[in-house]
Amino acid sequence: MDVDAAGARGWSILIWAAIRNQMAPVVRFLLKQGANVNHQTEDGNSALHMAARTTRSCRLGISELLIERGANVSATNSRGESPLFTVLRNFPYTGAVKLLLEAGADLNLRMGTGMTPMELLKLWLTPYEEGKEARHLILKYGGQNVLSLVE
């Protein structure tokens, strides 16, 4: 079996498994079989980008597996988004933000629109509690507070 075989739009089996609930055992198996943890779809999304698209704790476990196996936490897709941007744009689940920051995600990376993680939080989530917690984590890990955010 070719564990890196890709289907439509470059989606590998690992990427399909990373976006599904309760698939950590499948992800673990594919990684043990040598699946490319940094394979990207045609639009540049990796398995880590896909796992970061939700707040569910089961995908946090998948993200941990991917990072343990060397997933690039600062890889960017065709929109210039790293997995951290994906988490922040979809909903900044604090566990996922902390995991990516602890793994060395680039806090000052600018996505394709030129925004940093802090600027993205300002636009999308400043009034919400999860947005505030994500902001504090980003500052704690050395992100630049380039905007005055509402407390």
VMD Tcl script that builds the backbone (N, CA, C; Angstrom):
set m [mol new atoms 453]
animate dup $m
set s [atomselect $m all]
$s set {name element resname resid chain x y z} {
  {N N MET 1 A 0.850 -1.183 0.000}
  {CA C MET 1 A 0.000 0.000 0.000}
  {C C MET 1 A 0.894 1.244 0.000}
  {N N ASP 2 A 0.590 2.181 -0.869}
  {CA C ASP 2 A 1.303 3.449 -0.913}
  {C C ASP 2 A 0.611 4.415 0.049}
  {N N VAL 3 A 1.198 4.607 1.237}
  {CA C VAL 3 A 0.566 5.446 2.252}
  {C C VAL 3 A 0.565 6.924 1.875}
  {N N ASP 4 A 1.315 7.294 0.859}
  {CA C ASP 4 A 1.329 8.687 0.409}
  {C C ASP 4 A 0.527 8.906 -0.873}
  {N N ALA 5 A -0.196 7.887 -1.305}
  {CA C ALA 5 A -1.022 8.046 -2.510}
  {C C ALA 5 A -1.997 9.201 -2.287}
  {N N ALA 6 A -2.134 10.036 -3.293}
  {CA C ALA 6 A -3.016 11.199 -3.180}
  {C C ALA 6 A -4.144 11.087 -4.187}
  {N N GLY 7 A -5.316 11.506 -3.758}
  {CA C GLY 7 A -6.486 11.498 -4.620}
  {C C GLY 7 A -6.761 12.885 -5.158}
  {N N ALA 8 A -8.035 13.175 -5.296}
  {CA C ALA 8 A -8.476 14.461 -5.831}
  {C C ALA 8 A -7.862 15.617 -5.043}
  {N N ARG 9 A -7.391 16.598 -5.757}
  {CA C ARG 9 A -6.812 17.827 -5.205}
  {C C ARG 9 A -5.621 17.570 -4.288}
  {N N GLY 10 A -4.986 16.407 -4.446}
  {CA C GLY 10 A -3.773 16.123 -3.700}
  {C C GLY 10 A -3.978 15.652 -2.277}
  {N N TRP 11 A -5.172 15.246 -1.920}
  {CA C TRP 11 A -5.459 14.800 -0.559}
  {C C TRP 11 A -4.913 13.393 -0.353}
  {N N SER 12 A -3.978 13.244 0.575}
  {CA C SER 12 A -3.442 11.931 0.925}
  {C C SER 12 A -4.370 11.255 1.941}
  {N N ILE 13 A -4.117 9.985 2.164}
  {CA C ILE 13 A -4.896 9.245 3.173}
  {C C ILE 13 A -4.705 9.886 4.548}
  {N N LEU 14 A -3.489 10.308 4.845}
  {CA C LEU 14 A -3.208 10.940 6.130}
  {C C LEU 14 A -4.025 12.219 6.301}
  {N N ILE 15 A -4.123 13.013 5.262}
  {CA C ILE 15 A -4.899 14.253 5.358}
  {C C ILE 15 A -6.379 13.938 5.572}
  {N N TRP 16 A -6.903 12.952 4.871}
  {CA C TRP 16 A -8.307 12.547 5.082}
  {C C TRP 16 A -8.523 12.098 6.516}
  {N N ALA 17 A -7.598 11.320 7.053}
  {CA C ALA 17 A -7.738 10.825 8.427}
  {C C ALA 17 A -7.632 11.964 9.441}
  {N N ALA 18 A -6.785 12.946 9.179}
  {CA C ALA 18 A -6.565 14.048 10.124}
  {C C ALA 18 A -7.800 14.917 10.297}
  {N N ILE 19 A -8.663 14.952 9.314}
  {CA C ILE 19 A -9.835 15.825 9.389}
  {C C ILE 19 A -11.064 15.111 9.941}
  {N N ARG 20 A -10.958 13.830 10.142}
  {CA C ARG 20 A -12.084 13.042 10.639}
  {C C ARG 20 A -11.993 12.841 12.159}
  {N N ASN 21 A -13.142 12.736 12.787}
  {CA C ASN 21 A -13.188 12.462 14.228}
  {C C ASN 21 A -12.796 11.017 14.516}
  {N N GLN 22 A -12.218 10.797 15.658}
  {CA C GLN 22 A -11.884 9.458 16.154}
  {C C GLN 22 A -10.916 8.685 15.246}
  {N N MET 23 A -10.066 9.372 14.527}
  {CA C MET 23 A -9.170 8.703 13.591}
  {C C MET 23 A -7.712 8.673 14.059}
  {N N ALA 24 A -7.450 8.980 15.309}
  {CA C ALA 24 A -6.072 8.958 15.819}
  {C C ALA 24 A -5.399 7.605 15.590}
  {N N PRO 25 A -6.094 6.462 15.788}
  {CA C PRO 25 A -5.428 5.183 15.523}
  {C C PRO 25 A -5.009 5.024 14.052}
  {N N VAL 26 A -5.817 5.531 13.145}
  {CA C VAL 26 A -5.484 5.462 11.721}
  {C C VAL 26 A -4.296 6.367 11.419}
  {N N VAL 27 A -4.307 7.564 11.968}
  {CA C VAL 27 A -3.190 8.496 11.781}
  {C C VAL 27 A -1.909 7.868 12.323}
  {N N ARG 28 A -1.981 7.294 13.515}
  {CA C ARG 28 A -0.812 6.641 14.117}
  {C C ARG 28 A -0.294 5.524 13.210}
  {N N PHE 29 A -1.193 4.690 12.692}
  {CA C PHE 29 A -0.814 3.591 11.799}
  {C C PHE 29 A -0.125 4.128 10.537}
  {N N LEU 30 A -0.714 5.142 9.912}
  {CA C LEU 30 A -0.146 5.702 8.684}
  {C C LEU 30 A 1.237 6.289 8.930}
  {N N LEU 31 A 1.408 6.959 10.054}
  {CA C LEU 31 A 2.713 7.524 10.384}
  {C C LEU 31 A 3.746 6.423 10.616}
  {N N LYS 32 A 3.342 5.350 11.286}
  {CA C LYS 32 A 4.261 4.223 11.499}
  {C C LYS 32 A 4.637 3.551 10.182}
  {N N GLN 33 A 3.745 3.636 9.203}
  {CA C GLN 33 A 4.012 3.054 7.889}
  {C C GLN 33 A 4.832 3.992 7.004}
  {N N GLY 34 A 5.183 5.160 7.535}
  {CA C GLY 34 A 6.051 6.086 6.808}
  {C C GLY 34 A 5.352 7.171 6.018}
  {N N ALA 35 A 4.087 7.431 6.315}
  {CA C ALA 35 A 3.375 8.498 5.602}
  {C C ALA 35 A 4.105 9.827 5.784}
  {N N ASN 36 A 4.121 10.621 4.732}
  {CA C ASN 36 A 4.771 11.931 4.750}
  {C C ASN 36 A 3.920 12.892 5.575}
  {N N VAL 37 A 4.396 13.222 6.764}
  {CA C VAL 37 A 3.652 14.072 7.684}
  {C C VAL 37 A 3.489 15.494 7.139}
  {N N ASN 38 A 4.330 15.896 6.199}
  {CA C ASN 38 A 4.267 17.258 5.644}
  {C C ASN 38 A 3.710 17.313 4.225}
  {N N HIS 39 A 3.085 16.224 3.757}
  {CA C HIS 39 A 2.456 16.246 2.437}
  {C C HIS 39 A 1.417 17.368 2.413}
  {N N GLN 40 A 1.358 18.088 1.292}
  {CA C GLN 40 A 0.390 19.179 1.164}
  {C C GLN 40 A -0.541 18.934 -0.015}
  {N N THR 41 A -1.789 19.363 0.146}
  {CA C THR 41 A -2.776 19.271 -0.926}
  {C C THR 41 A -2.412 20.275 -2.019}
  {N N GLU 42 A -3.183 20.285 -3.095}
  {CA C GLU 42 A -2.922 21.242 -4.175}
  {C C GLU 42 A -2.974 22.684 -3.695}
  {N N ASP 43 A -3.801 22.958 -2.679}
  {CA C ASP 43 A -3.861 24.326 -2.162}
  {C C ASP 43 A -2.967 24.530 -0.932}
  {N N GLY 44 A -2.056 23.575 -0.711}
  {CA C GLY 44 A -1.011 23.762 0.279}
  {C C GLY 44 A -1.336 23.362 1.703}
  {N N ASN 45 A -2.512 22.793 1.938}
  {CA C ASN 45 A -2.849 22.385 3.304}
  {C C ASN 45 A -2.187 21.058 3.650}
  {N N SER 46 A -1.640 20.988 4.849}
  {CA C SER 46 A -1.040 19.759 5.370}
  {C C SER 46 A -2.051 19.081 6.296}
  {N N ALA 47 A -1.701 17.888 6.756}
  {CA C ALA 47 A -2.555 17.197 7.726}
  {C C ALA 47 A -2.718 18.049 8.981}
  {N N LEU 48 A -1.674 18.777 9.368}
  {CA C LEU 48 A -1.766 19.634 10.554}
  {C C LEU 48 A -2.732 20.801 10.319}
  {N N HIS 49 A -2.729 21.380 9.134}
  {CA C HIS 49 A -3.723 22.415 8.814}
  {C C HIS 49 A -5.130 21.849 8.997}
  {N N MET 50 A -5.339 20.638 8.489}
  {CA C MET 50 A -6.670 20.053 8.516}
  {C C MET 50 A -7.095 19.705 9.940}
  {N N ALA 51 A -6.193 19.150 10.732}
  {CA C ALA 51 A -6.523 18.816 12.121}
  {C C ALA 51 A -6.819 20.082 12.921}
  {N N ALA 52 A -6.222 21.200 12.531}
  {CA C ALA 52 A -6.396 22.460 13.253}
  {C C ALA 52 A -7.720 23.148 12.946}
  {N N ARG 53 A -8.490 22.618 12.019}
  {CA C ARG 53 A -9.732 23.277 11.604}
  {C C ARG 53 A -10.886 23.126 12.576}
  {N N THR 54 A -10.708 22.463 13.676}
  {CA C THR 54 A -11.810 22.239 14.604}
  {C C THR 54 A -11.356 22.424 16.038}
  {N N THR 55 A -12.312 22.576 16.924}
  {CA C THR 55 A -12.013 22.718 18.344}
  {C C THR 55 A -12.077 21.387 19.070}
  {N N ARG 56 A -12.402 20.335 18.387}
  {CA C ARG 56 A -12.596 19.038 19.052}
  {C C ARG 56 A -11.294 18.502 19.635}
  {N N SER 57 A -11.392 17.998 20.839}
  {CA C SER 57 A -10.194 17.508 21.521}
  {C C SER 57 A -9.589 16.300 20.819}
  {N N CYS 58 A -10.400 15.490 20.122}
  {CA C CYS 58 A -9.830 14.329 19.431}
  {C C CYS 58 A -8.871 14.773 18.334}
  {N N ARG 59 A -9.117 15.908 17.708}
  {CA C ARG 59 A -8.205 16.396 16.692}
  {C C ARG 59 A -6.973 17.018 17.319}
  {N N LEU 60 A -7.083 17.466 18.568}
  {CA C LEU 60 A -5.897 17.949 19.268}
  {C C LEU 60 A -4.921 16.789 19.423}
  {N N GLY 61 A -5.434 15.607 19.739}
  {CA C GLY 61 A -4.589 14.423 19.830}
  {C C GLY 61 A -3.937 14.092 18.507}
  {N N ILE 62 A -4.670 14.269 17.414}
  {CA C ILE 62 A -4.108 14.039 16.076}
  {C C ILE 62 A -3.010 15.060 15.802}
  {N N SER 63 A -3.251 16.309 16.160}
  {CA C SER 63 A -2.221 17.344 15.979}
  {C C SER 63 A -0.966 16.995 16.762}
  {N N GLU 64 A -1.137 16.500 17.974}
  {CA C GLU 64 A 0.019 16.097 18.788}
  {C C GLU 64 A 0.813 14.991 18.091}
  {N N LEU 65 A 0.112 13.988 17.557}
  {CA C LEU 65 A 0.783 12.906 16.831}
  {C C LEU 65 A 1.572 13.443 15.645}
  {N N LEU 66 A 0.961 14.338 14.885}
  {CA C LEU 66 A 1.617 14.897 13.703}
  {C C LEU 66 A 2.865 15.688 14.083}
  {N N ILE 67 A 2.761 16.480 15.135}
  {CA C ILE 67 A 3.901 17.282 15.590}
  {C C ILE 67 A 5.016 16.372 16.104}
  {N N GLU 68 A 4.656 15.338 16.859}
  {CA C GLU 68 A 5.661 14.386 17.348}
  {C C GLU 68 A 6.439 13.751 16.199}
  {N N ARG 69 A 5.780 13.576 15.068}
  {CA C ARG 69 A 6.414 12.957 13.900}
  {C C ARG 69 A 7.055 13.972 12.962}
  {N N GLY 70 A 7.141 15.235 13.390}
  {CA C GLY 70 A 7.879 16.225 12.629}
  {C C GLY 70 A 7.075 17.132 11.724}
  {N N ALA 71 A 5.772 17.251 11.964}
  {CA C ALA 71 A 4.966 18.166 11.140}
  {C C ALA 71 A 5.508 19.585 11.275}
  {N N ASN 72 A 5.587 20.283 10.159}
  {CA C ASN 72 A 6.067 21.663 10.131}
  {C C ASN 72 A 4.955 22.576 10.635}
  {N N VAL 73 A 5.117 23.116 11.839}
  {CA C VAL 73 A 4.068 23.934 12.451}
  {C C VAL 73 A 3.955 25.321 11.823}
  {N N SER 74 A 4.908 25.683 10.984}
  {CA C SER 74 A 4.852 26.989 10.318}
  {C C SER 74 A 4.698 26.870 8.802}
  {N N ALA 75 A 4.369 25.665 8.317}
  {CA C ALA 75 A 4.141 25.497 6.873}
  {C C ALA 75 A 2.957 26.365 6.452}
  {N N THR 76 A 3.068 26.965 5.284}
  {CA C THR 76 A 1.975 27.815 4.815}
  {C C THR 76 A 1.284 27.188 3.608}
  {N N ASN 77 A -0.008 27.481 3.506}
  {CA C ASN 77 A -0.778 27.015 2.352}
  {C C ASN 77 A -0.807 28.110 1.289}
  {N N SER 78 A -1.619 27.928 0.261}
  {CA C SER 78 A -1.650 28.886 -0.854}
  {C C SER 78 A -2.166 30.260 -0.442}
  {N N ARG 79 A -2.840 30.365 0.699}
  {CA C ARG 79 A -3.311 31.655 1.215}
  {C C ARG 79 A -2.309 32.264 2.191}
  {N N GLY 80 A -1.176 31.573 2.362}
  {CA C GLY 80 A -0.165 32.049 3.289}
  {C C GLY 80 A -0.498 31.756 4.740}
  {N N GLU 81 A -1.430 30.840 4.985}
  {CA C GLU 81 A -1.841 30.513 6.347}
  {C C GLU 81 A -1.047 29.333 6.890}
  {N N SER 82 A -0.528 29.489 8.082}
  {CA C SER 82 A 0.090 28.381 8.809}
  {C C SER 82 A -1.020 27.674 9.595}
  {N N PRO 83 A -0.741 26.521 10.193}
  {CA C PRO 83 A -1.759 25.886 11.035}
  {C C PRO 83 A -2.261 26.812 12.154}
  {N N LEU 84 A -1.391 27.677 12.691}
  {CA C LEU 84 A -1.836 28.616 13.723}
  {C C LEU 84 A -2.913 29.544 13.185}
  {N N PHE 85 A -2.735 30.058 11.981}
  {CA C PHE 85 A -3.766 30.909 11.378}
  {C C PHE 85 A -5.055 30.129 11.195}
  {N N THR 86 A -4.941 28.859 10.804}
  {CA C THR 86 A -6.130 28.032 10.603}
  {C C THR 86 A -6.913 27.900 11.904}
  {N N VAL 87 A -6.203 27.672 13.011}
  {CA C VAL 87 A -6.865 27.581 14.312}
  {C C VAL 87 A -7.528 28.911 14.650}
  {N N LEU 88 A -6.805 29.999 14.507}
  {CA C LEU 88 A -7.334 31.306 14.890}
  {C C LEU 88 A -8.507 31.731 14.021}
  {N N ARG 89 A -8.451 31.405 12.746}
  {CA C ARG 89 A -9.520 31.794 11.827}
  {C C ARG 89 A -10.796 30.997 12.064}
  {N N ASN 90 A -10.663 29.732 12.421}
  {CA C ASN 90 A -11.835 28.884 12.605}
  {C C ASN 90 A -12.436 29.011 13.999}
  {N N PHE 91 A -11.648 29.075 15.001}
  {CA C PHE 91 A -12.024 29.356 16.388}
  {C C PHE 91 A -10.821 29.003 17.234}
  {N N PRO 92 A -10.310 29.928 17.995}
  {CA C PRO 92 A -9.027 29.715 18.659}
  {C C PRO 92 A -9.124 28.832 19.908}
  {N N TYR 93 A -9.370 27.557 19.696}
  {CA C TYR 93 A -9.370 26.598 20.797}
  {C C TYR 93 A -8.026 26.707 21.510}
  {N N THR 94 A -8.058 27.078 22.780}
  {CA C THR 94 A -6.839 27.380 23.527}
  {C C THR 94 A -5.851 26.222 23.519}
  {N N GLY 95 A -6.337 24.995 23.637}
  {CA C GLY 95 A -5.447 23.837 23.634}
  {C C GLY 95 A -4.648 23.734 22.354}
  {N N ALA 96 A -5.303 23.979 21.216}
  {CA C ALA 96 A -4.620 23.906 19.922}
  {C C ALA 96 A -3.630 25.056 19.753}
  {N N VAL 97 A -4.017 26.254 20.170}
  {CA C VAL 97 A -3.109 27.403 20.086}
  {C C VAL 97 A -1.858 27.134 20.921}
  {N N LYS 98 A -2.050 26.662 22.151}
  {CA C LYS 98 A -0.916 26.386 23.032}
  {C C LYS 98 A -0.019 25.292 22.448}
  {N N LEU 99 A -0.621 24.227 21.922}
  {CA C LEU 99 A 0.159 23.141 21.331}
  {C C LEU 99 A 1.047 23.656 20.200}
  {N N LEU 100 A 0.488 24.452 19.304}
  {CA C LEU 100 A 1.260 24.983 18.174}
  {C C LEU 100 A 2.352 25.940 18.640}
  {N N LEU 101 A 2.044 26.766 19.628}
  {CA C LEU 101 A 3.044 27.704 20.140}
  {C C LEU 101 A 4.183 26.959 20.833}
  {N N GLU 102 A 3.850 25.952 21.626}
  {CA C GLU 102 A 4.888 25.168 22.294}
  {C C GLU 102 A 5.769 24.424 21.295}
  {N N ALA 103 A 5.192 24.095 20.139}
  {CA C ALA 103 A 5.947 23.383 19.103}
  {C C ALA 103 A 6.764 24.339 18.230}
  {N N GLY 104 A 6.669 25.644 18.499}
  {CA C GLY 104 A 7.502 26.604 17.785}
  {C C GLY 104 A 6.862 27.300 16.606}
  {N N ALA 105 A 5.534 27.362 16.559}
  {CA C ALA 105 A 4.866 28.078 15.465}
  {C C ALA 105 A 5.376 29.517 15.392}
  {N N ASP 106 A 5.570 30.006 14.189}
  {CA C ASP 106 A 6.075 31.360 13.966}
  {C C ASP 106 A 4.959 32.362 14.265}
  {N N LEU 107 A 5.117 33.104 15.347}
  {CA C LEU 107 A 4.094 34.045 15.800}
  {C C LEU 107 A 4.003 35.311 14.970}
  {N N ASN 108 A 5.069 35.639 14.301}
  {CA C ASN 108 A 5.098 36.896 13.573}
  {C C ASN 108 A 5.023 36.705 12.066}
  {N N LEU 109 A 4.733 35.475 11.663}
  {CA C LEU 109 A 4.525 35.165 10.259}
  {C C LEU 109 A 3.320 35.955 9.757}
  {N N ARG 110 A 3.441 36.495 8.577}
  {CA C ARG 110 A 2.310 37.214 7.982}
  {C C ARG 110 A 1.682 36.336 6.915}
  {N N MET 111 A 0.359 36.189 7.011}
  {CA C MET 111 A -0.318 35.385 6.008}
  {C C MET 111 A -0.414 36.168 4.706}
  {N N GLY 112 A -0.974 35.574 3.679}
  {CA C GLY 112 A -1.031 36.193 2.360}
  {C C GLY 112 A -1.620 37.592 2.342}
  {N N THR 113 A -2.531 37.871 3.263}
  {CA C THR 113 A -3.143 39.203 3.338}
  {C C THR 113 A -2.256 40.203 4.060}
  {N N GLY 114 A -1.148 39.728 4.628}
  {CA C GLY 114 A -0.239 40.595 5.360}
  {C C GLY 114 A -0.512 40.657 6.849}
  {N N MET 115 A -1.551 39.961 7.330}
  {CA C MET 115 A -1.898 40.004 8.745}
  {C C MET 115 A -1.054 39.039 9.571}
  {N N THR 116 A -0.770 39.449 10.795}
  {CA C THR 116 A -0.131 38.579 11.784}
  {C C THR 116 A -1.242 37.890 12.586}
  {N N PRO 117 A -0.889 36.907 13.419}
  {CA C PRO 117 A -1.915 36.280 14.257}
  {C C PRO 117 A -2.669 37.279 15.136}
  {N N MET 118 A -1.975 38.246 15.691}
  {CA C MET 118 A -2.643 39.234 16.544}
  {C C MET 118 A -3.639 40.077 15.750}
  {N N GLU 119 A -3.276 40.444 14.543}
  {CA C GLU 119 A -4.189 41.241 13.722}
  {C C GLU 119 A -5.416 40.421 13.331}
  {N N LEU 120 A -5.215 39.147 13.068}
  {CA C LEU 120 A -6.343 38.266 12.754}
  {C C LEU 120 A -7.293 38.172 13.948}
  {N N LEU 121 A -6.741 38.035 15.146}
  {CA C LEU 121 A -7.578 37.998 16.341}
  {C C LEU 121 A -8.358 39.294 16.523}
  {N N LYS 122 A -7.735 40.403 16.223}
  {CA C LYS 122 A -8.405 41.701 16.347}
  {C C LYS 122 A -9.633 41.754 15.440}
  {N N LEU 123 A -9.481 41.281 14.214}
  {CA C LEU 123 A -10.590 41.330 13.262}
  {C C LEU 123 A -11.708 40.359 13.596}
  {N N TRP 124 A -11.341 39.167 14.058}
  {CA C TRP 124 A -12.337 38.108 14.175}
  {C C TRP 124 A -12.856 37.865 15.576}
  {N N LEU 125 A -11.979 37.863 16.586}
  {CA C LEU 125 A -12.391 37.254 17.841}
  {C C LEU 125 A -12.107 38.038 19.105}
  {N N THR 126 A -11.712 39.268 19.016}
  {CA C THR 126 A -11.354 40.009 20.219}
  {C C THR 126 A -12.458 40.008 21.274}
  {N N PRO 127 A -13.742 40.153 20.925}
  {CA C PRO 127 A -14.756 40.213 21.979}
  {C C PRO 127 A -15.021 38.875 22.667}
  {N N TYR 128 A -14.604 37.780 22.087}
  {CA C TYR 128 A -14.918 36.469 22.627}
  {C C TYR 128 A -13.829 35.986 23.569}
  {N N GLU 129 A -14.232 35.235 24.588}
  {CA C GLU 129 A -13.299 34.769 25.604}
  {C C GLU 129 A -12.149 33.951 25.015}
  {N N GLU 130 A -12.444 33.031 24.082}
  {CA C GLU 130 A -11.384 32.232 23.482}
  {C C GLU 130 A -10.388 33.121 22.731}
  {N N GLY 131 A -10.875 34.176 22.093}
  {CA C GLY 131 A -9.986 35.102 21.405}
  {C C GLY 131 A -9.055 35.811 22.371}
  {N N LYS 132 A -9.581 36.189 23.531}
  {CA C LYS 132 A -8.755 36.840 24.552}
  {C C LYS 132 A -7.702 35.877 25.080}
  {N N GLU 133 A -8.083 34.633 25.324}
  {CA C GLU 133 A -7.124 33.646 25.820}
  {C C GLU 133 A -6.040 33.383 24.783}
  {N N ALA 134 A -6.432 33.288 23.523}
  {CA C ALA 134 A -5.448 33.080 22.456}
  {C C ALA 134 A -4.493 34.261 22.375}
  {N N ARG 135 A -5.015 35.464 22.516}
  {CA C ARG 135 A -4.171 36.666 22.492}
  {C C ARG 135 A -3.126 36.609 23.593}
  {N N HIS 136 A -3.550 36.252 24.812}
  {CA C HIS 136 A -2.617 36.181 25.934}
  {C C HIS 136 A -1.550 35.105 25.703}
  {N N LEU 137 A -1.937 33.985 25.131}
  {CA C LEU 137 A -0.959 32.944 24.818}
  {C C LEU 137 A 0.061 33.427 23.798}
  {N N ILE 138 A -0.420 34.101 22.762}
  {CA C ILE 138 A 0.482 34.604 21.727}
  {C C ILE 138 A 1.468 35.611 22.322}
  {N N LEU 139 A 0.979 36.490 23.175}
  {CA C LEU 139 A 1.873 37.451 23.830}
  {C C LEU 139 A 2.865 36.734 24.737}
  {N N LYS 140 A 2.401 35.737 25.480}
  {CA C LYS 140 A 3.265 34.973 26.373}
  {C C LYS 140 A 4.414 34.315 25.618}
  {N N TYR 141 A 4.124 33.829 24.407}
  {CA C TYR 141 A 5.136 33.132 23.620}
  {C C TYR 141 A 5.938 34.067 22.709}
  {N N GLY 142 A 5.739 35.382 22.872}
  {CA C GLY 142 A 6.589 36.341 22.174}
  {C C GLY 142 A 6.026 36.985 20.936}
  {N N GLY 143 A 4.748 36.849 20.696}
  {CA C GLY 143 A 4.132 37.506 19.543}
  {C C GLY 143 A 4.091 39.006 19.729}
  {N N GLN 144 A 4.091 39.725 18.639}
  {CA C GLN 144 A 4.071 41.179 18.693}
  {C C GLN 144 A 2.645 41.673 18.853}
  {N N ASN 145 A 2.424 42.526 19.821}
  {CA C ASN 145 A 1.117 43.134 20.028}
  {C C ASN 145 A 1.098 44.439 19.235}
  {N N VAL 146 A 0.857 44.311 17.927}
  {CA C VAL 146 A 0.941 45.470 17.051}
  {C C VAL 146 A -0.329 46.309 17.048}
  {N N LEU 147 A -1.390 45.789 17.637}
  {CA C LEU 147 A -2.644 46.531 17.704}
  {C C LEU 147 A -3.078 46.673 19.160}
  {N N SER 148 A -3.840 47.705 19.429}
  {CA C SER 148 A -4.436 47.844 20.740}
  {C C SER 148 A -5.723 47.032 20.728}
  {N N LEU 149 A -5.737 45.924 21.449}
  {CA C LEU 149 A -6.902 45.055 21.447}
  {C C LEU 149 A -7.839 45.363 22.610}
  {N N VAL 150 A -9.107 45.196 22.373}
  {CA C VAL 150 A -10.119 45.419 23.400}
  {C C VAL 150 A -9.957 44.362 24.486}
  {N N GLU 151 A -9.969 44.751 25.704}
  {CA C GLU 151 A -9.842 43.808 26.833}
  {C C GLU 151 A -11.193 43.330 27.276}
}
mol reanalyze $m
mol bondsrecalc $m
mol representation Tube
mol addrep $m
